[in-house]
Amino acid sequence: MELEALGKILLVGGGVVFALGGALVLVSRLPGMSGFRLFDLPGDVRIQTGNLTCVVPIVSMIVLSIVITIIVNLIIRFLNR
């Protein structure tokens, strides 16, 4: 892969991450969204002792994996038409 092509891919990827971050900041400022936690599902393990907190989002990782798999499969089917 040429460096120019890799540079363009990185720029587009960075722009997408920047846009998603901006959208999340704007959504967090909506009324009623201040205490909302995206990955705080039942089944996620949270261990708190003193000033140490350890979070293992098992169920959240499974749900996120399923959603990403569905989205990628839809994109692939759409592009293969």
Contacts in CASP RR format, 6 or more apart in sequence:
PFRMAT RR
TARGET T0000
AUTHOR 0000-0000-0000
METHOD contacts of the structure
MODEL  1
MELEALGKILLVGGGVVFALGGALVLVSRLPGMSGFRLFDLPGDVRIQTG
NLTCVVPIVSMIVLSIVITIIVNLIIRFLNR
27 33 0 8 1.000
28 34 0 8 1.000
28 36 0 8 1.000
38 60 0 8 1.000
39 57 0 8 1.000
39 60 0 8 1.000
39 64 0 8 1.000
40 60 0 8 1.000
41 57 0 8 1.000
41 59 0 8 1.000
41 60 0 8 1.000
41 63 0 8 1.000
42 59 0 8 1.000
43 58 0 8 1.000
43 59 0 8 1.000
44 55 0 8 1.000
44 56 0 8 1.000
44 57 0 8 1.000
44 58 0 8 1.000
44 59 0 8 1.000
44 60 0 8 1.000
45 54 0 8 1.000
45 55 0 8 1.000
45 56 0 8 1.000
45 57 0 8 1.000
45 58 0 8 1.000
46 53 0 8 1.000
46 54 0 8 1.000
46 55 0 8 1.000
46 56 0 8 1.000
47 53 0 8 1.000
47 54 0 8 1.000
47 55 0 8 1.000
48 54 0 8 1.000
END
